[in-house]
Amino acid sequence: LSRSNYSQKQAIEAALRDRVSMIEGPPGTGKTTTILSIIANLLVRGKRVAVVSKNNSAIDNIKEELDALSLPPFYLRLGNSKIMQTLEETIKETVSKTLEQAAQISDVSFEEPELTNLYSRMKEMEADINRLVIMRNRQQEDENQLRHLVKRQEAFRESPEFPGIHRSQRKGLETLRKEIDRIARSLHRLDESGAYSLWDRLLNRLRWKMSQERFQADGLLLQFKLEHLYLNREIKQLTSELERAGLQKKQKELADLYTGQYIKSSLRALQKFLLSYCSDEEYQAAASTILSCNQEGRVCHECRDELRSVYPVILTTADALVYNCKDLLENGSKIDYIIIDEASQCDLLAGIPVLYLANRCVVVGDQKQLSAITGNPFGKLPVVDEPYDYYHETFLSSVRKVWNLQPTLLREHYRCDYSIINYCNKFYYDGDLI
């Protein structure tokens, strides 16, 4: 239904394949976009889906995205008593409008193998583009470091000459990097403990003609000069490789495939499914039962099964899902898939009944973001195993530990300046973001 990048595709595939899967990523990596793609994939496979969150804003955000599609609504927003009261007042009108829009669906041609082949081709292109974007990220990082290095060098009034520098210009980048690191470690040991190993003494004499006294005095400037040389050479090398690889050309080609073929084919696939689904006798009978129900103010309660037949996708909060699906809890029925958004903000008591209702589950969130707030008003508590500790675990962290899951990280970030997101990338995401 929209563009998806390489790691989003990996997350979607895991959601369709695994009984319990987990998706993580900071803001700006497309968690909502991924959820929408999972919904569409599950829908055309004939699955019933519930999307839940601890808060209403996340669910409303998903509903807004679905509302923007030019398709008959296949989803229904449930919620707390206030939301349900409003729905009761409008439910027959809502179902009537759904039937009207469903009747206007036109048949379209759609070839699944064509879409599958296109998907595989685009995924390969995205893997190649990611490789080049990582290279470009490295280039940007080098440029940032070079600017900081120049400012640090300007703080020193003197700029001594180092005879061995001209030889370093002929060395490989890896060799140069190792020498810079060696010098940095040697200076650190001298500053910390005054230690100066025989090996460092020998290398600094042979390579740089520097005594211990001079190394202590000018070693940092030597390190700066070598780093300046290293960064300039790597920037030049990366620039040349990126130009030769044609990153921008590949990105444009991929974008053209999305807008020209893939998104249109995906919409046709969903449209084809909805035409078949809405024409089914069971669908028509369920809608008719809702419209003819004479239980004023209790239509949603009396016609729960029928509403789930007309709307295979339910959007609601974790608490409200349990309230609105009490009949499923009582008879032991399951929802094919439940997608739990913002799971780091969901506590265990709200999440466990949701798991009980799910045949398969997709857990979406980010452990680096604000977690569920669970105070302890009871003082000393009994000891429980770590994954089940209500006061120290969120629903996200508990599920990860209980199932020993490795989340799919949404790596590609779009929302803010490289220097800003790269701070978070280094300190919180182990440098995995692109």
Phi, psi and chi 1 to 4 in degrees:
 res  aa     phi    psi   chi1   chi2   chi3   chi4
   1 LEU       -  -21.4  -58.3 -178.8      -      -
   2 SER  -153.4  178.6   62.2      -      -      -
   3 ARG   -67.3  142.9  -70.9 -169.3   63.0  164.3
   4 SER  -134.8  141.3   61.5      -      -      -
   5 ASN   -93.5 -172.4   56.4   46.8      -      -
   6 TYR   -62.9  -49.8 -173.7   75.9      -      -
   7 SER   -71.1  -30.6   62.3      -      -      -
   8 GLN   -63.6  -39.8  -72.9  170.6  -16.5      -
   9 LYS   -63.1  -39.8  -74.1 -178.7  171.6   62.7
  10 GLN   -61.4  -40.4  -70.7  178.8  -49.9      -
  11 ALA   -66.2  -41.1      -      -      -      -
  12 ILE   -64.1  -43.8  -64.7  163.9      -      -
  13 GLU   -62.3  -41.2  -70.1  169.5    6.3      -
  14 ALA   -65.1  -38.8      -      -      -      -
  15 ALA   -63.7  -38.0      -      -      -      -
  16 LEU   -77.1  -22.8  -60.3  176.5      -      -
  17 ARG   -95.5  -41.3  178.8 -173.8   65.7 -121.3
  18 ASP   -98.8  149.9  -59.1  -25.8      -      -
  19 ARG   -67.9  -40.8 -170.6  175.2 -176.6 -162.2
  20 VAL  -128.0  123.3 -178.8      -      -      -
  21 SER  -130.7  160.1   65.2      -      -      -
  22 MET  -134.4  136.8 -177.2  172.3  -72.8      -
  23 ILE  -123.5  128.1  -58.3  167.7      -      -
  24 GLU  -126.6  157.2  -75.0 -160.4   70.0      -
  25 GLY   168.5  145.2      -      -      -      -
  26 PRO   -71.1  169.4   26.7  -33.8      -      -
  27 PRO   -55.8  139.5  -24.0   33.2      -      -
  28 GLY    96.8    1.4      -      -      -      -
  29 THR  -104.0    1.7   51.7      -      -      -
  30 GLY    88.1   39.6      -      -      -      -
  31 LYS   -66.3  -41.3  -68.1 -168.6  -68.8  -66.4
  32 THR   -64.5  -42.9  -60.3      -      -      -
  33 THR   -58.6  -40.9  -60.3      -      -      -
  34 THR   -65.5  -41.9  -53.9      -      -      -
  35 ILE   -60.2  -43.2  -71.1  172.0      -      -
  36 LEU   -62.2  -40.0  -65.5  172.1      -      -
  37 SER   -67.1  -38.3  -65.8      -      -      -
  38 ILE   -63.9  -43.6  -67.4  171.1      -      -
  39 ILE   -56.8  -48.3  -68.2  171.6      -      -
  40 ALA   -62.1  -43.3      -      -      -      -
  41 ASN   -63.6  -40.9  -85.2  -81.2      -      -
  42 LEU   -69.0  -37.6  -67.0  174.7      -      -
  43 LEU   -61.7  -48.1 -162.0   61.7      -      -
  44 VAL   -70.3  -13.1  -62.4      -      -      -
  45 ARG   -91.4    5.1  -74.4  165.0  170.5   78.2
  46 GLY    77.9   22.5      -      -      -      -
  47 LYS   -93.6  150.4  -56.3  -62.5 -177.0 -177.3
  48 ARG   -96.1  136.8  -60.1 -166.4  179.9  -80.1
  49 VAL  -131.0  140.9 -172.6      -      -      -
  50 ALA  -122.3  132.0      -      -      -      -
  51 VAL  -111.8  120.9 -175.3      -      -      -
  52 VAL  -128.5  160.7  -54.9      -      -      -
  53 SER  -153.0  162.9  176.3      -      -      -
  54 LYS   -71.7  -27.3 -175.8   65.1  177.0  176.1
  55 ASN  -118.7  155.2   59.1   72.3      -      -
  56 ASN   -71.7  -30.9  -78.8  -61.5      -      -
  57 SER   -62.6  -39.0   59.8      -      -      -
  58 ALA   -64.7  -40.5      -      -      -      -
  59 ILE   -68.7  -41.2  -62.7  -57.5      -      -
  60 ASP   -62.7  -35.2  -69.6  -22.4      -      -
  61 ASN   -63.1  -43.9 -173.4   29.7      -      -
  62 ILE   -65.7  -41.0  -69.3  171.0      -      -
  63 LYS   -61.7  -40.6 -176.2  178.7 -178.0  -60.2
  64 GLU   -61.0  -40.6  -73.1  174.0    9.5      -
  65 GLU   -65.1  -40.7  -65.0  -72.7  -17.3      -
  66 LEU   -70.0  -35.6  -69.8  171.4      -      -
  67 ASP   -61.4  -28.4  -73.3  -17.1      -      -
  68 ALA   -74.5  -13.1      -      -      -      -
  69 LEU   -74.5  142.8  -62.3  174.7      -      -
  70 SER   -87.6   60.6  -58.9      -      -      -
  71 LEU  -139.2  154.8  -66.8  167.9      -      -
  72 PRO   -59.4  140.2  -18.4   29.5      -      -
  73 PRO   -64.1  125.1   19.3  -30.0      -      -
  74 PHE  -109.5   15.7   47.2   81.5      -      -
  75 TYR  -134.9  154.3   49.0   91.9      -      -
  76 LEU  -135.2  134.0 -171.4   64.1      -      -
  77 ARG   -90.9  113.2  174.3   69.5  158.6   97.5
  78 LEU  -105.2  173.0  -55.9 -179.7      -      -
  79 GLY   179.4 -149.3      -      -      -      -
  80 ASN   -73.6 -176.2   55.9   29.0      -      -
  81 SER   -60.1  -35.9   56.7      -      -      -
  82 LYS   -66.8  -45.7 -176.2  177.8  178.9 -179.1
  83 ILE   -63.8  -42.1  -69.7  173.2      -      -
  84 MET   -68.5  -34.1  -65.4  -51.5  -65.2      -
  85 GLN   -64.4  -43.5 -177.2  179.2  -14.6      -
  86 THR   -63.7  -40.6  -57.5      -      -      -
  87 LEU   -64.2  -40.9 -177.2   61.7      -      -
  88 GLU   -56.7  -38.3  -77.5  -74.9    3.8      -
  89 GLU   -71.7  -21.5  -64.6  168.3   -1.3      -
  90 THR  -122.2    0.7   59.3      -      -      -
  91 ILE   -62.0  -40.5 -173.1   60.8      -      -
  92 LYS   -67.6  -38.4  -69.9 -171.9  177.7 -177.6
  93 GLU   -65.5  -40.2 -179.8 -176.4   -8.4      -
  94 THR   -61.8  -46.2  -61.1      -      -      -
  95 VAL   -65.8  -39.1  172.0      -      -      -
  96 SER   -60.2  -44.3  -66.8      -      -      -
  97 LYS   -65.3  -38.0  -73.6 -176.8  177.3  178.5
  98 THR   -61.7  -43.0  -60.2      -      -      -
  99 LEU   -63.4  -40.9  -74.8  173.5      -      -
 100 GLU   -61.8  -45.9  -71.3  174.9   12.9      -
 101 GLN   -68.5  -36.6  -66.6  179.7   39.2      -
 102 ALA   -63.7  -36.7      -      -      -      -
 103 ALA   -67.6  -19.1      -      -      -      -
 104 GLN   -93.7    0.6  -64.8  172.0    5.5      -
 105 ILE   -67.0  128.8  -56.7  176.6      -      -
 106 SER   -97.2  147.4   57.4      -      -      -
 107 ASP   -69.9  142.1 -163.4    2.5      -      -
 108 VAL  -132.2  156.8  -67.4      -      -      -
 109 SER   -86.6  140.4   59.8      -      -      -
 110 PHE  -153.2  129.6  166.8   68.0      -      -
 111 GLU  -115.9  109.8  -63.6  -66.3  -25.0      -
 112 GLU   -62.5  -43.5 -175.2  173.9  -16.4      -
 113 PRO   -57.5  -36.8  -24.9   35.3      -      -
 114 GLU   -62.5  -43.9  179.1 -176.6  -25.8      -
 115 LEU   -67.9  -39.1 -174.9   59.3      -      -
 116 THR   -63.5  -44.0  -58.3      -      -      -
 117 ASN   -64.9  -40.4  -68.2  -23.6      -      -
 118 LEU   -64.2  -40.3 -175.0   57.9      -      -
 119 TYR   -59.6  -47.2  173.7   88.7      -      -
 120 SER   -62.3  -42.2  -60.8      -      -      -
 121 ARG   -63.4  -43.6  177.3 -174.4  169.3 -165.2
 122 MET   -68.9  -34.9  -66.7  168.4   71.9      -
 123 LYS   -64.6  -40.3 -170.3  176.3  176.8 -175.3
 124 GLU   -63.1  -41.6  -72.1  178.9    5.2      -
 125 MET   -62.9  -39.8  -68.3  173.7   65.9      -
 126 GLU   -68.0  -35.9  -76.2  163.2  -22.3      -
 127 ALA   -63.1  -40.7      -      -      -      -
 128 ASP   -68.4  -42.4 -176.5   41.5      -      -
 129 ILE   -63.4  -40.9  -73.5  172.4      -      -
 130 ASN   -58.5  -41.3  -86.7   11.0      -      -
 131 ARG   -59.0  -41.7  177.9 -176.5   63.0   82.8
 132 LEU   -73.4  -35.2  -63.2  175.7      -      -
 133 VAL   -67.5  -37.8  171.0      -      -      -
 134 ILE   -60.0  -39.4  -70.0  170.6      -      -
 135 MET   -63.7  -42.5 -164.2 -178.1  -64.8      -
 136 ARG   -66.7  -38.5 -171.4  179.9   64.6 -174.9
 137 ASN   -58.2  -42.4  -73.0  173.3      -      -
 138 ARG   -62.3  -40.8  178.9   62.7 -170.0  165.5
 139 GLN   -60.7  -44.7  179.6 -167.6   42.9      -
 140 GLN   -63.8  -39.8  -70.3  177.9  -76.9      -
 141 GLU   -62.7  -43.1  178.1   69.0   11.1      -
 142 ASP   -61.3  -42.6  -76.7   -7.8      -      -
 143 GLU   -64.1  -39.5  -70.7  169.0   -8.7      -
 144 ASN   -63.8  -45.7  -73.9  -18.4      -      -
 145 GLN   -62.7  -37.4  -72.5 -174.2   26.7      -
 146 LEU   -65.5  -40.7 -173.0   58.8      -      -
 147 ARG   -62.4  -43.6  -77.3 -166.8  -68.4  -89.8
 148 HIS   -65.5  -38.7  -68.8  -54.6      -      -
 149 LEU   -63.8  -43.4 -178.0   62.8      -      -
 150 VAL   -60.4  -41.6  169.7      -      -      -
 151 LYS   -64.6  -39.6  -71.4 -175.8  179.8  -64.1
 152 ARG   -67.2  -39.3  -68.4  178.6   70.2 -174.2
 153 GLN   -65.3  -34.8  -74.4  175.9  -54.6      -
 154 GLU   -66.4  -20.0  -71.3  171.9   -7.0      -
 155 ALA   -73.5  -16.9      -      -      -      -
 156 PHE   -95.4  128.3  -69.1   82.6      -      -
 157 ARG   -72.8  -37.7  -66.4 -178.7 -179.7  177.4
 158 GLU   -92.2  151.7  -63.2 -178.9    4.4      -
 159 SER  -138.3   80.6 -178.6      -      -      -
 160 PRO   -66.2  158.5   24.7  -33.1      -      -
 161 GLU   -91.1  145.0  -66.4  -64.1  -36.8      -
 162 PHE  -125.8  107.2  -59.1  101.2      -      -
 163 PRO   -55.7  -29.4  -23.1   33.3      -      -
 164 GLY   -80.1   -4.0      -      -      -      -
 165 ILE   -61.5  -40.8  -74.2  -71.3      -      -
 166 HIS   -62.5  -30.5   69.2  -80.7      -      -
 167 ARG   -71.0  -32.9  -69.1 -165.4  -58.7  -87.3
 168 SER   -65.9  -24.3  -62.3      -      -      -
 169 GLN   -66.8  -19.8  -66.0  175.4  -11.6      -
 170 ARG   -95.0   -6.9  -62.6 -168.6  -64.0  -89.8
 171 LYS   -81.1  155.1  -66.8  179.2  178.9  177.0
 172 GLY   -68.7  160.0      -      -      -      -
 173 LEU   -62.7  -39.5  -75.3  174.9      -      -
 174 GLU   -64.7  -42.4 -174.2  177.3  -10.2      -
 175 THR   -62.8  -41.9  -57.5      -      -      -
 176 LEU   -64.2  -41.2 -169.7   54.7      -      -
 177 ARG   -63.6  -40.3 -179.5   74.6  -96.0  169.8
 178 LYS   -64.1  -39.1  -73.3  179.6  178.9  178.6
 179 GLU   -68.6  -39.3  177.9   63.3    5.4      -
 180 ILE   -61.5  -44.6  -67.0  168.9      -      -
 181 ASP   -64.8  -38.2  -67.9  -19.9      -      -
 182 ARG   -63.1  -45.3 -176.0 -164.0   67.2   79.1
 183 ILE   -62.3  -42.3  -69.4  169.7      -      -
 184 ALA   -62.2  -42.4      -      -      -      -
 185 ARG   -66.4  -39.9  -72.0 -167.0  -60.7  -89.5
 186 SER   -64.6  -43.4 -178.8      -      -      -
 187 LEU   -64.0  -38.8  -72.5  169.3      -      -
 188 HIS   -64.0  -43.0  179.3   71.4      -      -
 189 ARG   -64.9  -39.2  -75.3 -167.2  -64.7  -91.2
 190 LEU   -63.4  -42.6  -85.9  169.7      -      -
 191 ASP   -68.2  -38.8  -72.3  -18.9      -      -
 192 GLU   -77.7  -46.3  -72.2  -70.9  -51.7      -
 193 SER  -132.5   -2.1   61.0      -      -      -
 194 GLY    76.7    7.8      -      -      -      -
 195 ALA   -75.6  136.6      -      -      -      -
 196 TYR  -142.2  100.9 -167.7   58.1      -      -
 197 SER   -69.8  158.2   70.1      -      -      -
 198 LEU   -60.7  -36.9 -179.6   61.6      -      -
 199 TRP   -64.3  -46.8 -179.9 -115.5      -      -
 200 ASP   -63.7  -40.6  -77.3  -29.6      -      -
 201 ARG   -58.6  -45.5 -172.0 -171.4  -53.8  -86.7
 202 LEU   -65.8  -48.6 -180.0   62.9      -      -
 203 LEU   -64.1  -41.1  -71.9  178.9      -      -
 204 ASN   -68.7  -30.6  -70.9  -25.6      -      -
 205 ARG   -69.5  -49.1  -78.4  -78.8 -172.4 -174.0
 206 LEU   -69.6  -45.6  -70.5  173.5      -      -
 207 ARG   -84.4  -35.9  -68.0  176.2 -179.5  173.4
 208 TRP  -123.6    1.0  -50.6  109.7      -      -
 209 LYS    53.3   43.5  -53.2  -66.7 -172.3  -72.6
 210 MET  -120.0  128.3  -63.1  176.1   76.0      -
 211 SER   -75.7  172.6   64.1      -      -      -
 212 GLN   -60.8  -41.0  178.2  178.0  -16.0      -
 213 GLU   -63.4  -44.3  -67.7   73.6   19.5      -
 214 ARG   -71.0  -35.7 -169.0 -178.2  170.3 -152.9
 215 PHE   -62.1  -40.4 -177.2   71.4      -      -
 216 GLN   -64.4  -36.5  -77.7 -177.3  -73.5      -
 217 ALA   -78.7  -41.6      -      -      -      -
 218 ASP  -118.1    2.2  -64.5  -24.8      -      -
 219 GLY   -59.2  -37.4      -      -      -      -
 220 LEU   -65.9  -39.0 -170.7   59.7      -      -
 221 LEU   -66.2  -37.2  -74.7  169.9      -      -
 222 LEU   -61.0  -45.3  171.0   62.0      -      -
 223 GLN   -59.2  -42.9 -179.2 -175.2  -29.4      -
 224 PHE   -60.3  -44.4  -74.1  170.5      -      -
 225 LYS   -64.8  -40.6  -72.9 -152.8  169.7 -169.7
 226 LEU   -67.4  -39.1  -69.5  173.8      -      -
 227 GLU   -64.7  -39.8  -74.5 -179.5  -13.4      -
 228 HIS   -59.7  -45.5 -163.7  -75.9      -      -
 229 LEU   -63.3  -46.5  175.4   62.9      -      -
 230 TYR   -60.4  -48.1  175.8   87.2      -      -
 231 LEU   -65.2  -42.5  -69.8  169.7      -      -
 232 ASN   -61.8  -42.6  -89.7  -40.1      -      -
 233 ARG   -67.8  -42.2  -76.2  179.7   56.9 -170.5
 234 GLU   -68.0  -39.3 -175.2  168.4   68.0      -
 235 ILE   -60.7  -44.0  -70.1  168.5      -      -
 236 LYS   -62.1  -43.6 -176.1  177.2  179.7 -179.8
 237 GLN   -65.1  -45.5  178.9  178.1  -51.5      -
 238 LEU   -65.0  -40.6  -70.2  169.9      -      -
 239 THR   -60.4  -43.4  -58.6      -      -      -
 240 SER   -63.9  -43.8  175.7      -      -      -
 241 GLU   -65.6  -39.6  -71.2  179.8   19.5      -
 242 LEU   -67.1  -40.3  -74.0  167.7      -      -
 243 GLU   -64.7  -40.7  -71.5  176.2   -4.7      -
 244 ARG   -67.7  -36.4 -172.2  166.1   58.3 -109.2
 245 ALA   -77.2  -21.9      -      -      -      -
 246 GLY    69.1   53.8      -      -      -      -
 247 LEU   -57.8  -50.4  172.7   59.6      -      -
 248 GLN   -62.0  -38.1  -69.4 -176.5  -26.9      -
 249 LYS   -63.3  -42.9 -178.8 -178.7  177.9 -178.1
 250 LYS   -66.5  -39.2  -70.3  179.9  178.0  179.9
 251 GLN   -63.5  -39.4  -72.3  175.7  -42.5      -
 252 LYS   -67.8  -41.7 -175.7  179.7 -176.3  -54.2
 253 GLU   -60.4  -42.1 -177.3 -177.7   -9.0      -
 254 LEU   -64.8  -44.1 -179.6   65.8      -      -
 255 ALA   -61.1  -38.9      -      -      -      -
 256 ASP   -65.4  -37.3  -70.4  -16.2      -      -
 257 LEU   -65.1  -38.8  -76.3  174.0      -      -
 258 TYR   -64.1  -54.8  -91.9  111.2      -      -
 259 THR   -72.3  -32.4   56.1      -      -      -
 260 GLY   -82.9  -33.6      -      -      -      -
 261 GLN  -130.4  -53.5  -61.9 -179.6   53.2      -
 262 TYR   -65.8  -50.0 -171.4   75.7      -      -
 263 ILE   -63.8  -40.7  -67.0  175.3      -      -
 264 LYS   -63.9  -42.9  -68.6  177.0 -178.6  177.1
 265 SER   -64.9  -39.0  -66.1      -      -      -
 266 SER   -63.4  -43.1  -62.6      -      -      -
 267 LEU   -64.5  -37.7  -77.9  169.1      -      -
 268 ARG   -64.8  -38.2  -76.9 -160.4  -59.8  -89.8
 269 ALA   -62.5  -43.7      -      -      -      -
 270 LEU   -69.3  -38.9 -169.8   52.3      -      -
 271 GLN   -63.4  -41.6 -170.9  174.4  -18.5      -
 272 LYS   -61.4  -43.3 -171.9   85.4  172.6  175.7
 273 PHE   -63.5  -46.6  165.8   79.2      -      -
 274 LEU   -63.6  -35.1  -71.5  173.8      -      -
 275 LEU   -60.5  -46.2  176.4   62.9      -      -
 276 SER   -67.7  -43.0  172.5      -      -      -
 277 TYR   -65.2  -45.8 -176.4   80.6      -      -
 278 CYS   -74.6  -17.3  -63.7      -      -      -
 279 SER   -87.4   -9.5  -57.2      -      -      -
 280 ASP   -66.9  145.0 -172.4   76.7      -      -
 281 GLU   -62.8  -37.7  -70.2 -177.5    5.1      -
 282 GLU   -62.8  -40.8 -177.5 -179.5  -18.4      -
 283 TYR   -62.5  -49.0  176.2   93.9      -      -
 284 GLN   -62.8  -39.7  -64.7  -67.6  -30.0      -
 285 ALA   -66.7  -40.2      -      -      -      -
 286 ALA   -63.7  -44.1      -      -      -      -
 287 ALA   -63.3  -40.7      -      -      -      -
 288 SER   -62.5  -40.3  177.8      -      -      -
 289 THR   -63.3  -41.2  -60.2      -      -      -
 290 ILE   -63.3  -45.6  -63.8  167.6      -      -
 291 LEU   -68.2  -27.4  -66.3  175.1      -      -
 292 SER   -95.5   -0.9   61.4      -      -      -
 293 CYS   -65.2  130.8 -178.9      -      -      -
 294 ASN  -104.3   12.9   56.6   12.9      -      -
 295 GLN   -87.7   82.2  -62.4  -70.8  -35.5      -
 296 GLU   -59.2  132.0  -68.8  -59.9  -36.0      -
 297 GLY    79.5   -2.1      -      -      -      -
 298 ARG  -133.6   19.9  -71.5 -179.4   58.3   79.7
 299 VAL   -61.8  -45.7  176.1      -      -      -
 300 CYS   -63.8  -32.9  -67.5      -      -      -
 301 HIS   -74.9  -46.8  177.1   81.0      -      -
 302 GLU   -72.9  -24.1  -64.0  -64.7  -33.7      -
 303 CYS  -117.6   39.3  -59.5      -      -      -
 304 ARG   -59.6  -49.2  -78.4  172.2  170.4  165.6
 305 ASP   -61.2  -41.5  -75.9  -19.5      -      -
 306 GLU   -66.2  -39.3  -73.0   78.3    8.7      -
 307 LEU   -64.0  -37.9  -77.9  171.7      -      -
 308 ARG   -70.3  -24.2  -73.3 -166.5  -75.9  -97.5
 309 SER   -76.1  -39.2  -68.2      -      -      -
 310 VAL   -75.3  -35.5  174.6      -      -      -
 311 TYR  -122.2   93.1  -60.2  103.3      -      -
 312 PRO   -70.5  -10.2   23.8  -32.1      -      -
 313 VAL  -116.9  123.1  176.6      -      -      -
 314 ILE  -110.5  133.5  -62.0  -62.3      -      -
 315 LEU  -115.6  124.3  -48.6  173.6      -      -
 316 THR  -166.0  177.3 -172.5      -      -      -
 317 THR   -86.7  164.7   59.6      -      -      -
 318 ALA   -61.1  -43.4      -      -      -      -
 319 ASP   -66.2  -43.1  -61.4  -40.0      -      -
 320 ALA   -70.8  -27.4      -      -      -      -
 321 LEU   -60.7  -44.5  178.4   73.3      -      -
 322 VAL   -63.9  -42.6  175.2      -      -      -
 323 TYR   -63.2  -43.1  173.0   77.3      -      -
 324 ASN   -85.2   -7.5  -71.5  -66.7      -      -
 325 CYS  -122.7   33.3  -65.3      -      -      -
 326 LYS   -59.6  -32.9  -77.6 -171.0  -73.5 -170.7
 327 ASP   -64.3  -35.4   58.6  -41.4      -      -
 328 LEU   -69.5  -38.4  -62.3 -177.1      -      -
 329 LEU   -62.1  -39.8  -77.9  170.4      -      -
 330 GLU   -70.5  -38.4  -69.8  166.1   -1.4      -
 331 ASN  -100.0    4.6   61.0   33.9      -      -
 332 GLY    76.8   15.0      -      -      -      -
 333 SER   -76.0  159.8  -62.3      -      -      -
 334 LYS  -123.1  153.8  -56.4  -74.5 -174.6 -178.3
 335 ILE   -93.1  134.9  -61.4  170.6      -      -
 336 ASP   -52.0  -51.6  -66.7  -31.0      -      -
 337 TYR  -136.8  136.5  -91.1   83.5      -      -
 338 ILE  -122.1  127.2  -63.6 -176.9      -      -
 339 ILE  -105.6  121.3  -57.9  170.4      -      -
 340 ILE  -106.6  109.6  -54.3  175.1      -      -
 341 ASP   -91.2  156.0 -165.9   15.0      -      -
 342 GLU    50.5   46.6  -58.8  -70.4    2.4      -
 343 ALA   -69.2  -18.5      -      -      -      -
 344 SER   -71.2  -18.5   64.4      -      -      -
 345 GLN   -95.6    3.3  -62.5  174.9   21.1      -
 346 CYS  -102.6  131.9 -175.6      -      -      -
 347 ASP   -87.9  168.9   60.6  -86.5      -      -
 348 LEU   -64.9  -39.1  -74.9  175.2      -      -
 349 LEU   -65.0  -34.2  -72.7 -178.8      -      -
 350 ALA   -77.4  -30.5      -      -      -      -
 351 GLY   -86.2  -30.7      -      -      -      -
 352 ILE   -62.6  -44.3  -74.0  172.4      -      -
 353 PRO   -62.2  -31.7  -22.1   33.6      -      -
 354 VAL   -63.2  -44.4  171.8      -      -      -
 355 LEU   -60.4  -38.7  -88.6 -177.1      -      -
 356 TYR   -62.8  -33.3 -179.9   79.2      -      -
 357 LEU   -80.7  -13.7  -77.4  168.5      -      -
 358 ALA   -93.9  132.5      -      -      -      -
 359 ASN   -77.7  -40.7 -170.5   37.3      -      -
 360 ARG  -134.8  154.0  -71.3  173.1  174.5 -107.8
 361 CYS  -139.3  139.9 -171.0      -      -      -
 362 VAL  -120.2  119.9 -176.2      -      -      -
 363 VAL  -106.1  123.9 -176.9      -      -      -
 364 VAL  -123.3  133.0 -175.4      -      -      -
 365 GLY   174.2 -159.9      -      -      -      -
 366 ASP  -154.7  114.3 -178.0   10.7      -      -
 367 GLN   -67.8  -14.7  -67.0 -166.6   92.1      -
 368 LYS   -83.5  -10.3  -53.2  -63.0 -170.0  -63.5
 369 GLN   -92.7  176.5  -65.0 -177.2   49.9      -
 370 LEU   -53.6  131.5 -178.1   67.7      -      -
 371 SER   -97.8  172.0   61.5      -      -      -
 372 ALA   -60.3  136.9      -      -      -      -
 373 ILE   -94.7  113.5  -60.9  172.3      -      -
 374 THR  -131.0   98.7   50.7      -      -      -
 375 GLY   -77.9  166.0      -      -      -      -
 376 ASN  -119.9   99.2  175.3   12.3      -      -
 377 PRO   -88.2    3.9   33.0  -33.0      -      -
 378 PHE  -104.9   -0.5  -56.5  111.4      -      -
 379 GLY    76.2 -135.3      -      -      -      -
 380 LYS   -68.4  133.5 -169.7  173.9 -179.3  179.4
 381 LEU  -119.8  156.0  -67.2  165.7      -      -
 382 PRO   -64.1  149.7   21.4  -32.2      -      -
 383 VAL   -78.3  131.0  176.7      -      -      -
 384 VAL  -127.3  161.8  -63.1      -      -      -
 385 ASP   -60.9  144.8  -68.9  -19.0      -      -
 386 GLU   -49.8  -48.2 -179.4 -176.7  -26.1      -
 387 PRO   -61.8  -20.2  -21.4   33.5      -      -
 388 TYR  -105.2   13.5  -51.5  100.1      -      -
 389 ASP   -80.5  107.6 -171.0  -28.4      -      -
 390 TYR   -59.7  -36.0  173.9   80.9      -      -
 391 TYR   -86.5  -11.3  -66.3  104.5      -      -
 392 HIS  -121.7  -12.2  -66.0   93.0      -      -
 393 GLU  -115.3  142.1  -58.7  -66.4  -27.2      -
 394 THR   -90.0  171.7   67.0      -      -      -
 395 PHE   -60.2  -39.6 -177.1   74.2      -      -
 396 LEU   -61.6  -51.6  179.6   71.7      -      -
 397 SER   -68.8  -33.9   63.0      -      -      -
 398 SER   -66.6  -47.1 -179.7      -      -      -
 399 VAL   -60.3  -40.9  167.2      -      -      -
 400 ARG   -61.9  -41.7 -179.6  172.4 -177.2  174.9
 401 LYS   -75.2  -40.6  -70.0  176.4 -179.8  178.7
 402 VAL   -63.9  -43.6  169.4      -      -      -
 403 TRP   -93.7   -2.9  -90.0  -82.4      -      -
 404 ASN    54.0   49.8 -167.2   27.3      -      -
 405 LEU   -86.3  146.7  -69.0  176.6      -      -
 406 GLN  -105.8  105.9 -175.7   59.3   44.6      -
 407 PRO   -64.1  152.4  -14.9   27.9      -      -
 408 THR   -83.9  116.3  -58.3      -      -      -
 409 LEU   -85.9  126.5  176.6   68.6      -      -
 410 LEU   -78.3  107.9  -57.9 -175.6      -      -
 411 ARG   -90.8  -33.8  -59.0  178.7   65.3 -159.5
 412 GLU   -78.9  119.5  -65.0   87.1  -19.6      -
 413 HIS  -112.4  137.5 -169.9  -80.8      -      -
 414 TYR  -123.1  -15.4  -56.6   93.3      -      -
 415 ARG   -83.3  -27.9 -168.8  172.9  -69.7  175.2
 416 CYS  -140.5  175.8   66.2      -      -      -
 417 ASP   -56.4  144.7 -178.6   83.1      -      -
 418 TYR   -54.6  -45.5  173.1   84.5      -      -
 419 SER   -63.4  -33.7  -61.1      -      -      -
 420 ILE   -73.5  -53.5  -62.8  171.4      -      -
 421 ILE   -68.6  -27.0 -171.5   58.5      -      -
 422 ASN   -69.0  -24.3 -160.4   40.0      -      -
 423 TYR   -63.3  -50.3  175.3   85.5      -      -
 424 CYS   -62.1  -39.2  -61.3      -      -      -
 425 ASN   -59.2  -44.9 -173.5   27.6      -      -
 426 LYS   -70.9  -44.2  -75.4 -178.0  175.1  180.0
 427 PHE   -91.4  -19.0  -72.7   95.7      -      -
 428 TYR  -125.4  -23.9  -62.7  103.7      -      -
 429 TYR  -120.3   20.9  -64.9   97.2      -      -
 430 ASP    55.3   27.6  -59.3  -38.4      -      -
 431 GLY    71.3   19.0      -      -      -      -
 432 ASP   -86.9  -13.4  -74.3  -28.5      -      -
 433 LEU   -79.0  152.7  -58.7 -176.5      -      -
 434 ILE  -116.4      -  -58.7  172.7      -      -
